[in-house]
């Protein structure tokens, strides 16, 4: 009876299980799930995941921390201390890492065979993009890649990231901190703030700005928007616009502001061998077409000159090829001083950097005037160029320059300026210059033709010449060797010839040239008059830097001035004698030669004092005997004769 009662008491659960087998099975499964969840560890999958990544990429992959999954309709996979290996040829074993990485995976698209990652969150990520020093693909090309990935991304959130780009052969090492900013909405990828710097081709620089989400870098055909400011020393740039395939810089369309203290600083940065300039600021459209980089429709200033135009650099050849078409409405002439080895003016109203201001002050203190800074042969041979510069107006207070048209051609160290034309004093100076820098010493030839130069504008500081009438023309042919302007002129051979046809000039000026006191007093009291000029000419032979007169004369109806002497381009010395030969008789005439001597920086014009003293002594001696005889000593008999050259130079 007792055994029968125990069996009866145990039978209800068994009977319940037998009567409800489905519910019983579900209960068992639920219990097993609870037990499984209690003891489950997602880290069991670390090994299989690492092996799958390594098999697909050919790179090592390691999850050094925990692997976890938050289940739901959009599960989130998280991993800590993630490391992704680098290419075998790299010195750095790690290409990418993160202290923590989270990936959200959409389940419904996965059922249709699509991989969609709605969100990626990275904490302290590090990414190294590196070019292969031996050539070939960079480390961002993985083994086993067989085409475009089918994985789709929506958003990425980066906190305290670091991106490094390394190109050892080009001496480029860039490190940029990256952090995501707030996105416009949950559907948009968040842009990133970037700040950093490093070295570009060996030159230190800094940068900061914003860029579109890094996810957009995957699509090589999609524009990638940036707004970045960078500086390298005193050179600054501000780029805003879009890039196409940024890792290869295959194409872009940017508005680029470029500014700095001296355009010569661009040589170590970009390889552009531009002569020294004053501080500059330009802004234009920056783009790339194949191997040609364009800077179009730029406007700005170089020193005190406005500058506009287009420029391009072709990188496909053995040397960079710079092409530019430049215009200036108002060109400050001293801004071009760097092209001849000089320095721009520095002072009130002038634009120059601190170094150029010191150089200008140093040059002012020197006894020499001609620029003696050598051209850098390396730069003349570093690139080719085809540059046209037109200036509508030139600001040069001490020179009567009107406008300018220059065409520079540079090919493998051979530089030509053809033409180099200036509008001068209402006339023209048309010149051609050839500089051959293919050897250790530059050989230079200059040919210039002068035509129609207004004599009154050629002498803007001579008050008595302001109403003068006459046109000056001539020809200059020089050949020399040397690596500076001073050396070229100091060794030059050739000829310099200038002349003027018929015109008119101040009579008082001519009398003063002949020290005719009686005539000077007369014109001072009664007013000046214009007298005819029959002709004027100067003909110099140039030998080893010394200009020697072959003939020099200024013929008027009143006086002939005849000159002789030398101009030493090497020593920068003047030694000319001007002898007046009057065509009239005059009382109190101390006619004596005029000396033009001194240096180029400090020329001197004065009468030959020895001749004046001698003549005064004769007059004084005669005066002690008889006054009339003393007066006779000051009367010119007018031995000068017309030169008869007017027809030769008449216009």
NORJOPE-V946777 format. One record per residue. RES is the residue in one small letter. OMEGA is omega in whole degrees, 0 to 359 (none if undefined). Layout:
((RES & OMEGA) (RES & OMEGA))
//
This chain:
((x & 180) (x & 179) (x & 179) (x & 179) (x & 179) (x & 179) (x & 179) (x & 181) (x & 182) (x & 186) (x & 183) (x & 178) (x & 181) (x & 178) (x & 181) (x & 179) (x & 181) (x & 180) (x & 183) (x & 183) (x & 182) (x & 180) (x & 179) (x & 179) (x & 179) (x & 178) (x & 178) (x & 181) (x & 179) (x & 179) (x & 179) (x & 179) (x & 179) (x & 179) (x & 182) (x & 179) (x & 182) (x & 183) (x & 186) (x & 177) (x & 180) (x & 178) (x & 176) (x & 183) (x & 181) (x & 181) (x & 179) (x & 179) (x & 180) (x & 181) (x & 179) (x & 180) (x & 180) (x & 181) (x & 184) (x & 185) (x & 185) (x & 180) (x & 175) (x & 179) (x & 185) (x & 173) (x & 186) (x & 180) (x & 183) (x & 171) (x & 184) (x & 179) (x & 172) (x & 186) (x & 180) (x & 177) (x & 173) (x & 182) (x & 178) (x & 178) (x & 179) (x & 179) (x & 182) (x & 177) (x & 182) (x & 178) (x & 178) (x & 188) (x & 182) (x & 176) (x & 185) (x & 183) (x & 183) (x & 175) (x & 181) (x & 184) (x & 184) (x & 176) (x & 183) (x & 178) (x & 176) (x & 175) (x & 177) (x & 178) (x & 178) (x & 178) (x & 174) (x & 183) (x & 179) (x & 185) (x & 185) (x & 176) (x & 181) (x & 178) (x & 178) (x & 178) (x & 179) (x & 178) (x & 181) (x & 177) (x & 184) (x & 184) (x & 171) (x & 178) (x & 183) (x & 178) (x & 183) (x & 177) (x & 175) (x & 181) (x & 178) (x & 172) (x & 190) (x & 175) (x & 179) (x & 181) (x & 181) (x & 181) (x & 181) (x & 185) (x & 176) (x & 184) (x & 178) (x & 174) (x & 185) (x & 171) (x & 179) (x & 178) (x & 184) (x & 180) (x & 181) (x & 178) (x & 178) (x & 181) (x & 178) (x & 181) (x & 178) (x & 184) (x & 174) (x & 179) (x & 183) (x & 178) (x & 176) (x & 179) (x & 178) (x & 177) (x & 178) (x & 175) (x & 186) (x & 175) (x & 187) (x & 180) (x & 180) (x & 181) (x & 181) (x & 179) (x & 185) (x & 177) (x & 185) (x & 173) (x & 185) (x & 174) (x & 181) (x & 173) (x & 181) (x & 179) (x & 178) (x & 178) (x & 180) (x & 182) (x & 183) (x & 175) (x & 182) (x & 173) (x & 182) (x & 172) (x & 181) (x & 175) (x & 181) (x & 183) (x & 182) (x & 180) (x & 175) (x & 183) (x & 175) (x & 183) (x & 181) (x & 178) (x & 176) (x & 180) (x & 173) (x & 180) (x & 180) (x & 178) (x & 178) (x & 181) (x & 178) (x & 178) (x & 182) (x & 178) (x & 182) (x & 183) (x & 185) (x & 183) (x & 182) (x & 178) (x & 180) (x & 189) (x & 178) (x & 171) (x & 192) (x & 172) (x & 180) (x & 177) (x & 175) (x & 187) (x & 180) (x & 180) (x & 183) (x & 178) (x & 176) (x & 183) (x & 175) (x & 183) (x & 186) (x & 174) (x & 175) (x & 184) (x & 188) (x & 183) (x & 178) (x & 182) (x & 185) (x & 180) (x & 177) (x & 178) (x & 187) (x & 165) (x & 189) (x & 171) (x & 180) (x & 183) (x & 179) (x & 182) (x & 185) (x & 181) (x & 174) (x & 178) (x & 179) (x & 183) (x & 179) (x & 182) (x & 188) (x & 182) (x & 180) (x & 183) (x & 180) (x & 179) (x & 179) (x & 178) (x & 170) (x & 177) (x & 186) (x & 174) (x & 183) (x & 179) (x & 181) (x & 180) (x & 183) (x & 183) (x & 180) (x & 175) (x & 184) (x & 180) (x & 182) (x & 178) (x & 185) (x & 171) (x & 192) (x & 172) (x & 180) (x & 176) (x & 177) (x & 183) (x & 169) (x & 188) (x & 179) (x & 181) (x & 171) (x & 182) (x & 182) (x & 174) (x & 181) (x & 177) (x & 177) (x & 177) (x & 178) (x & 183) (x & 186) (x & 185) (x & 179) (x & 178) (x & 173) (x & 179) (x & 180) (x & 174) (x & 182) (x & 174) (x & 190) (x & 176) (x & 175) (x & 178) (x & 178) (x & 183) (x & 174) (x & 193) (x & 183) (x & 175) (x & 178) (x & 186) (x & 181) (x & 180) (x & 180) (x & 177) (x & 179) (x & 179) (x & 178) (x & 178) (x & 180) (x & 182) (x & 182) (x & 179) (x & 180) (x & 179) (x & 178) (x & 175) (x & 186) (x & 180) (x & 179) (x & 176) (x & 177) (x & 179) (x & 179) (x & 179) (x & 179) (x & 180) (x & 178) (x & 181) (x & 181) (x & 176) (x & 182) (x & 182) (x & 184) (x & 180) (x & 181) (x & 176) (x & 183) (x & 170) (x & 178) (x & 184) (x & 179) (x & 181) (x & 180) (x & 181) (x & 188) (x & 183) (x & 173) (x & 184) (x & 173) (x & 189) (x & 176) (x & 179) (x & 176) (x & 178) (x & 181) (x & 181) (x & 180) (x & 175) (x & 179) (x & 188) (x & 184) (x & 181) (x & 182) (x & 182) (x & 182) (x & 183) (x & 186) (x & 174) (x & 184) (x & 177) (x & 182) (x & 175) (x & 180) (x & 181) (x & 176) (x & 176) (x & 177) (x & 183) (x & 176) (x & 170) (x & 186) (x & 5) (x & 165) (x & 188) (x & 176) (x & 165) (x & 186) (x & 174) (x & 180) (x & 178) (x & 184) (x & 165) (x & 181) (x & 187) (x & 176) (x & 183) (x & 179) (x & 179) (x & 182) (x & 181) (x & 180) (x & 174) (x & 185) (x & 177) (x & 183) (x & 174) (x & 187) (x & 172) (x & 179) (x & 175) (x & 182) (x & 176) (x & 180) (x & 181) (x & 170) (x & 180) (x & 182) (x & 186) (x & 180) (x & 179) (x & 174) (x & 181) (x & 187) (x & 183) (x & 179) (x & 186) (x & 183) (x & 180) (x & 185) (x & 179) (x & 180) (x & 180) (x & 178) (x & 180) (x & 183) (x & 175) (x & 179) (x & 182) (x & 178) (x & 175) (x & 182) (x & 172) (x & 181) (x & 178) (x & 180) (x & 185) (x & 173) (x & 179) (x & 180) (x & 180) (x & 179) (x & 181) (x & 182) (x & 179) (x & 192) (x & 172) (x & 177) (x & 183) (x & 176) (x & 181) (x & 175) (x & 180) (x & 178) (x & 176) (x & 184) (x & 180) (x & 179) (x & 182) (x & 182) (x & 175) (x & 180) (x & 179) (x & 179) (x & 179) (x & 177) (x & 177) (x & 179) (x & 181) (x & 177) (x & 187) (x & 182) (x & 180) (x & 179) (x & 180) (x & 181) (x & 183) (x & 176) (x & 182) (x & 186) (x & 180) (x & 183) (x & 176) (x & 175) (x & 178) (x & 182) (x & 170) (x & 180) (x & 176) (x & 175) (x & 181) (x & 174) (x & 183) (x & 182) (x & 166) (x & 182) (x & 182) (x & 178) (x & 175) (x & 180) (x & 177) (x & 181) (x & 183) (x & 167) (x & 173) (x & 180) (x & 182) (x & 173) (x & 191) (x & 175) (x & 178) (x & 182) (x & 188) (x & 168) (x & 173) (x & 181) (x & 184) (x & 176) (x & 177) (x & 185) (x & 170) (x & 185) (x & 181) (x & 181) (x & 180) (x & 182) (x & 181) (x & 176) (x & 176) (x & 182) (x & 176) (x & 179) (x & 182) (x & 177) (x & 176) (x & 184) (x & 176) (x & 180) (x & 174) (x & 182) (x & 173) (x & 177) (x & 179) (x & 175) (x & 182) (x & 181) (x & 180) (x & 172) (x & 177) (x & 172) (x & 183) (x & 185) (x & 182) (x & 177) (x & 181) (x & 181) (x & 179) (x & 180) (x & 175) (x & 183) (x & 177) (x & 174) (x & 188) (x & 180) (x & 179) (x & 178) (x & 180) (x & 179) (x & 182) (x & 177) (x & 179) (x & 177) (x & 181) (x & 181) (x & 179) (x & 179) (x & 181) (x & 179) (x & 179) (x & 181) (x & 182) (x & 182) (x & 179) (x & 178) (x & 178) (x & 180) (x & 181) (x & 180) (x & 180) (x & 177) (x & 178) (x & 177) (x & 181) (x & 183) (x & 179) (x & 177) (x & 181) (x & 179) (x & 184) (x & 187) (x & 183) (x & 183) (x & 185) (x & 182) (x & 179) (x & none))
//
